[in-house]
Amino acid sequence: MIKMKKNDFEFVTCDYCKSRKFKKIFESKDYVNFISGKFQVVKCLNCGLVFTNPRPNKSKINYFYPDSSGYYQPEKPKENKGIIWNLNKLTLKYYFDYFSNKNKNKLKKIVLYPLLFYKIRDFKIKGIPLFKENGNILDIGCSYADFLYFMKQLGWKTTGVEMNKTAASWANKNFKVNVKINTLNKFNTQTKYDAITMRMYLEHSYSPYNDLVKVRNMLTKNGELIIIIPNFNGLESKIYKKYAYTLQLPTHLTHFTEDSIKKYLKKIGFKEIKIYHHKTDRDLIAPLTILKTEGKDIKILRLLLTNKIIRKTLVKAFINILSILRKTSRITIYAKK
């Protein structure tokens, strides 16, 4: 096991406002890979941005991304067939402009809305862009590119950026989606993209501000940026605090809230910002296992929430309500150039 040294970490100023004044919120551990160490989360006293400080420097951060962690484990995509896929097709056609704009009945769109309301939200949460004929999409931090494979099937020209060679090579061989083995910082292109997605990427960025400036410059006029990130102000995060599953120290370098990501996007010049809250129950349940490893087991609660029947009924209903109330700990953000 590699032992981290003091000079393997760096203290940083606030990425948003460059202030050097911050207060410590708490210390926590790596509860994903269980690599030893304690990591500090701070809040900027000037703008309120929450971030990890000190953080592993760029030469050491890969130590916290072992292949065994599951970040880069490929999965076979599900086949597009059956009743669910037919509902998906209707949703994509009438509310996301897929499968040709011709012969779309406006009355049918209104009638279908109550039936497809949750499907629409599901696709918004997933980060599906509005269709653009002959459009090209860039996914940053695409891992083994399952999302790009899905978008390719829907008619997009696809490109991905991924720093992990194993994942990128697998994607190129199996999905044929044109993944560049690179980091966003070093990725240069003359291509302008109609849609750019950053799916659970931005919280890992060493400078969200610089990355967002760069992707805005890579978008076409009125191009769409879609970001998926944890929400530090979500109910699950507030309940579990330093044991929250979405915290994931020290690889999560910035801990966004709705307010902080909006401030970034507005400062850089994005418009029409819309936010959708996820409805996964994992963030409510996974911390109970973390608490168990720390000798703080809430056995009755853990057994109740992990019961299959309770999880599929009461827990699922609770998380759905939280999502509608905009209180969960993961969010999808849409913004226009």
C-alpha positions as CSV (number, residue, x, y, z in Angstrom):
1,M,0.0,0.0,0.0
2,I,1.3,3.5,-0.9
3,K,1.6,5.8,2.1
4,M,0.6,9.4,1.3
5,K,2.9,12.1,2.4
6,K,2.2,15.7,3.5
7,N,3.6,17.1,0.2
8,D,1.3,14.8,-1.8
9,F,-1.5,17.3,-0.9
10,E,-2.1,20.9,-1.8
11,F,-3.9,23.8,-0.1
12,V,-5.9,25.8,-2.6
13,T,-7.9,29.1,-2.8
14,C,-11.6,29.1,-3.6
15,D,-12.0,28.2,-7.3
16,Y,-15.0,30.5,-7.7
17,C,-13.9,33.8,-6.0
18,K,-10.2,33.1,-5.3
19,S,-10.6,33.9,-1.6
20,R,-8.1,32.4,0.9
21,K,-10.6,32.6,3.8
22,F,-12.6,29.5,4.6
23,K,-13.8,27.6,7.6
24,K,-13.6,23.9,8.3
25,I,-17.0,22.0,8.1
26,F,-15.8,18.6,9.0
27,E,-13.2,15.8,8.4
28,S,-14.1,12.5,6.8
29,K,-12.6,9.4,5.2
30,D,-12.6,7.5,1.9
31,Y,-15.7,5.3,2.2
32,V,-15.6,4.2,-1.4
33,N,-12.2,2.5,-1.7
34,F,-11.3,2.7,2.1
35,I,-7.9,4.1,1.4
36,S,-6.4,5.4,4.7
37,G,-6.4,9.1,5.6
38,K,-8.6,11.9,6.8
39,F,-9.8,14.6,4.4
40,Q,-11.1,18.1,5.2
41,V,-14.1,19.8,3.8
42,V,-14.2,23.6,4.0
43,K,-16.6,26.5,3.1
44,C,-15.4,29.7,1.5
45,L,-16.3,32.6,3.8
46,N,-16.7,35.0,0.9
47,C,-18.9,33.1,-1.6
48,G,-20.0,30.0,0.3
49,L,-18.4,27.4,-2.1
50,V,-17.8,24.1,-0.3
51,F,-14.7,22.1,-1.4
52,T,-12.0,19.6,-0.2
53,N,-9.0,21.4,1.2
54,P,-6.2,20.3,1.2
55,R,-6.7,17.9,-1.7
56,P,-4.4,15.3,-3.4
57,N,-2.2,17.0,-6.0
58,K,-2.6,16.0,-9.7
59,S,0.4,13.6,-9.5
60,K,-1.2,11.6,-6.8
61,I,-4.9,11.7,-7.4
62,N,-4.9,8.5,-9.6
63,Y,-4.0,6.6,-6.4
64,F,-7.6,7.2,-5.3
65,Y,-9.0,5.8,-8.6
66,P,-8.1,2.1,-8.5
67,D,-9.5,-0.1,-11.3
68,S,-11.2,-2.2,-8.6
69,S,-13.4,0.8,-7.5
70,G,-16.0,0.2,-10.2
71,Y,-15.5,3.6,-11.9
72,Y,-14.5,1.9,-15.1
73,Q,-16.4,-1.4,-15.1
74,P,-18.2,-2.0,-18.4
75,E,-21.8,-3.3,-18.5
76,K,-23.7,-4.7,-21.5
77,P,-26.5,-2.2,-22.5
78,K,-30.0,-3.4,-22.1
79,E,-31.9,-4.2,-25.3
80,N,-34.4,-1.6,-26.5
81,K,-37.6,-3.6,-26.8
82,G,-40.9,-4.3,-25.0
83,I,-43.6,-2.0,-23.5
84,I,-41.1,0.1,-21.5
85,W,-39.1,0.9,-24.7
86,N,-42.3,1.8,-26.5
87,L,-43.2,4.3,-23.8
88,N,-39.6,5.6,-24.0
89,K,-40.0,6.1,-27.7
90,L,-43.2,8.1,-27.3
91,T,-41.5,10.3,-24.6
92,L,-38.5,10.9,-26.8
93,K,-40.6,11.6,-29.9
94,Y,-43.1,14.0,-28.4
95,Y,-41.1,15.8,-25.7
96,F,-37.4,15.6,-26.9
97,D,-38.0,15.8,-30.7
98,Y,-36.5,12.4,-31.6
99,F,-37.7,10.0,-34.3
100,S,-38.5,12.7,-36.8
101,N,-40.6,15.8,-36.2
102,K,-43.1,14.9,-39.0
103,N,-46.6,13.7,-38.3
104,K,-46.6,14.7,-34.6
105,N,-50.1,15.3,-33.3
106,K,-50.2,18.2,-30.9
107,L,-53.4,17.0,-29.3
108,K,-51.8,13.6,-28.8
109,K,-48.9,15.3,-27.0
110,I,-51.2,16.9,-24.6
111,V,-53.2,13.7,-24.0
112,L,-50.1,11.6,-23.4
113,Y,-48.5,14.1,-20.9
114,P,-50.1,12.7,-17.7
115,L,-49.2,9.1,-18.7
116,L,-45.6,10.0,-19.6
117,F,-44.9,12.7,-16.9
118,Y,-42.6,10.5,-15.0
119,K,-40.9,9.2,-18.1
120,I,-40.2,12.8,-19.1
121,R,-38.6,13.5,-15.7
122,D,-36.6,10.3,-15.9
123,F,-35.1,11.4,-19.2
124,K,-34.4,14.9,-17.9
125,I,-32.7,13.3,-14.8
126,K,-30.7,11.0,-17.1
127,G,-29.5,14.1,-19.0
128,I,-31.0,13.5,-22.5
129,P,-30.6,16.5,-24.7
130,L,-33.2,17.7,-27.2
131,F,-32.6,16.1,-30.6
132,K,-30.5,17.9,-33.1
133,E,-30.6,16.6,-36.7
134,N,-27.0,15.7,-37.7
135,G,-26.0,16.9,-34.2
136,N,-22.8,15.9,-32.4
137,I,-22.5,15.3,-28.7
138,L,-19.4,15.3,-26.5
139,D,-19.4,13.4,-23.1
140,I,-16.6,14.4,-20.8
141,G,-15.4,11.8,-18.4
142,C,-17.4,9.2,-20.3
143,S,-15.9,6.0,-18.7
144,Y,-16.7,3.0,-20.9
145,A,-19.3,5.2,-22.8
146,D,-22.6,3.4,-22.2
147,F,-24.3,6.8,-22.3
148,L,-22.7,7.7,-25.7
149,Y,-23.7,4.3,-27.0
150,F,-27.3,5.0,-26.2
151,M,-27.1,8.5,-27.8
152,K,-25.5,6.9,-30.9
153,Q,-28.5,4.7,-31.2
154,L,-30.7,7.8,-31.1
155,G,-28.9,9.4,-34.0
156,W,-26.1,11.5,-32.6
157,K,-22.5,11.7,-33.8
158,T,-20.7,10.8,-30.6
159,T,-17.3,11.8,-29.0
160,G,-16.1,11.1,-25.6
161,V,-13.1,12.2,-23.4
162,E,-11.8,9.7,-20.9
163,M,-8.5,9.6,-19.0
164,N,-8.6,5.9,-18.1
165,K,-7.0,4.0,-21.0
166,T,-8.7,0.7,-20.2
167,A,-12.2,2.2,-20.2
168,A,-11.6,4.3,-23.3
169,S,-10.1,1.4,-25.3
170,W,-13.0,-0.9,-24.3
171,A,-15.6,1.7,-25.4
172,N,-13.9,2.3,-28.8
173,K,-13.6,-1.5,-29.5
174,N,-17.1,-2.5,-28.3
175,F,-19.3,0.6,-28.9
176,K,-17.5,2.4,-31.7
177,V,-18.2,5.8,-30.2
178,N,-14.9,7.7,-30.7
179,V,-13.5,8.1,-27.2
180,K,-10.3,10.2,-26.9
181,I,-7.9,9.0,-24.2
182,N,-7.2,12.4,-22.6
183,T,-8.2,14.9,-19.9
184,L,-10.4,17.9,-20.7
185,N,-7.6,20.2,-19.9
186,K,-5.4,18.7,-22.7
187,F,-8.3,18.0,-25.1
188,N,-8.2,20.3,-28.1
189,T,-10.6,20.4,-31.0
190,Q,-11.9,22.7,-33.7
191,T,-15.3,20.9,-33.6
192,K,-18.3,22.8,-32.1
193,Y,-20.7,20.5,-30.3
194,D,-24.5,20.8,-30.2
195,A,-24.6,19.2,-26.8
196,I,-21.9,18.6,-24.1
197,T,-22.5,16.4,-21.1
198,M,-20.5,16.2,-17.9
199,R,-22.0,13.3,-16.0
200,M,-20.5,13.0,-12.5
201,Y,-17.4,14.7,-13.7
202,L,-17.4,18.3,-12.5
203,E,-17.1,17.5,-8.8
204,H,-13.8,15.7,-9.7
205,S,-12.4,18.8,-11.6
206,Y,-9.4,20.7,-10.3
207,S,-11.0,23.9,-11.6
208,P,-14.7,23.8,-12.4
209,Y,-14.5,27.4,-13.5
210,N,-11.8,26.8,-16.2
211,D,-13.5,23.6,-17.4
212,L,-16.9,25.3,-17.7
213,V,-15.3,28.2,-19.7
214,K,-13.7,25.7,-22.0
215,V,-16.9,23.7,-22.7
216,R,-18.9,26.9,-23.3
217,N,-16.3,27.8,-26.0
218,M,-16.8,24.3,-27.6
219,L,-20.6,24.6,-27.9
220,T,-22.4,25.8,-31.0
221,K,-24.6,28.9,-30.7
222,N,-27.5,27.9,-28.4
223,G,-25.7,24.6,-27.7
224,E,-26.8,22.7,-24.6
225,L,-24.7,21.9,-21.6
226,I,-25.9,19.1,-19.3
227,I,-24.2,18.5,-15.9
228,I,-24.9,15.8,-13.4
229,I,-23.4,16.3,-9.9
230,P,-24.0,15.6,-6.2
231,N,-26.0,18.2,-4.3
232,F,-24.3,19.0,-0.9
233,N,-27.6,20.5,0.3
234,G,-29.7,17.4,-0.4
235,L,-31.6,15.9,2.5
236,E,-29.5,12.7,2.5
237,S,-26.3,14.8,2.7
238,K,-27.7,16.9,5.5
239,I,-28.8,13.8,7.5
240,Y,-25.5,11.9,7.2
241,K,-23.1,14.8,6.9
242,K,-19.5,13.3,6.9
243,Y,-20.9,9.8,6.2
244,A,-23.0,10.9,3.2
245,Y,-22.5,8.5,0.2
246,T,-22.3,11.4,-2.3
247,L,-19.4,13.0,-0.4
248,Q,-16.8,10.5,-1.7
249,L,-13.6,12.0,-0.4
250,P,-11.0,12.8,-1.6
251,T,-11.9,12.3,-5.3
252,H,-14.8,14.8,-5.0
253,L,-12.9,18.1,-4.9
254,T,-15.9,20.5,-5.0
255,H,-19.2,19.9,-3.2
256,F,-21.8,21.8,-5.2
257,T,-25.2,23.1,-4.2
258,E,-28.0,24.4,-6.5
259,D,-26.9,27.9,-5.6
260,S,-23.2,27.5,-6.3
261,I,-23.6,25.7,-9.7
262,K,-26.0,28.4,-10.8
263,K,-23.5,31.1,-9.8
264,Y,-20.8,29.4,-11.8
265,L,-23.0,29.1,-14.9
266,K,-24.3,32.6,-14.8
267,K,-20.8,34.1,-14.2
268,I,-19.5,32.3,-17.3
269,G,-22.5,33.4,-19.5
270,F,-24.8,30.4,-19.6
271,K,-28.6,31.0,-19.7
272,E,-31.9,29.1,-19.4
273,I,-30.7,27.1,-16.4
274,K,-33.0,24.3,-15.2
275,I,-32.4,21.8,-12.5
276,Y,-33.9,18.4,-11.9
277,H,-33.5,16.3,-8.7
278,H,-32.7,12.6,-8.9
279,K,-34.8,9.9,-7.3
280,T,-32.3,7.1,-6.4
281,D,-32.7,5.6,-3.0
282,R,-29.0,4.6,-2.9
283,D,-27.9,7.9,-1.2
284,L,-30.4,7.3,1.6
285,I,-29.4,3.6,2.2
286,A,-25.7,3.3,1.4
287,P,-24.5,5.5,4.4
288,L,-26.1,3.0,6.8
289,T,-23.3,0.5,5.7
290,I,-20.7,3.3,6.2
291,L,-22.1,3.9,9.7
292,K,-21.8,0.2,10.4
293,T,-18.1,0.1,9.5
294,E,-17.6,3.0,11.9
295,G,-19.3,1.2,14.8
296,K,-22.3,3.5,14.6
297,D,-24.7,0.9,13.3
298,I,-28.4,1.8,13.3
299,K,-29.4,-1.9,12.9
300,I,-33.2,-1.5,13.0
301,L,-33.1,1.3,10.4
302,R,-30.6,-0.5,8.2
303,L,-32.7,-3.7,8.2
304,L,-35.9,-1.8,7.6
305,L,-34.6,0.3,4.7
306,T,-32.9,-2.7,3.0
307,N,-36.0,-4.9,3.2
308,K,-36.9,-5.5,-0.5
309,I,-40.6,-4.8,0.0
310,I,-40.2,-1.7,2.1
311,R,-37.4,-0.4,-0.3
312,K,-39.6,-0.9,-3.4
313,T,-42.7,0.7,-1.8
314,L,-42.2,3.2,1.1
315,V,-38.6,4.1,0.4
316,K,-39.2,4.5,-3.3
317,A,-42.3,6.7,-2.7
318,F,-40.4,8.8,-0.1
319,I,-37.5,9.5,-2.6
320,N,-39.9,10.3,-5.4
321,I,-41.6,12.9,-3.2
322,L,-38.2,14.3,-2.2
323,S,-37.2,14.6,-5.9
324,I,-40.4,16.5,-6.7
325,L,-39.8,18.8,-3.7
326,R,-36.2,19.4,-5.0
327,K,-34.5,18.0,-1.9
328,T,-32.4,15.0,-3.0
329,S,-28.6,14.8,-3.1
330,R,-28.0,14.4,-6.9
331,I,-29.0,16.9,-9.5
332,T,-29.0,17.3,-13.3
333,I,-28.5,20.8,-14.7
334,Y,-29.4,22.0,-18.2
335,A,-28.0,25.3,-19.5
336,K,-27.8,27.0,-22.9
337,K,-24.9,28.9,-24.3
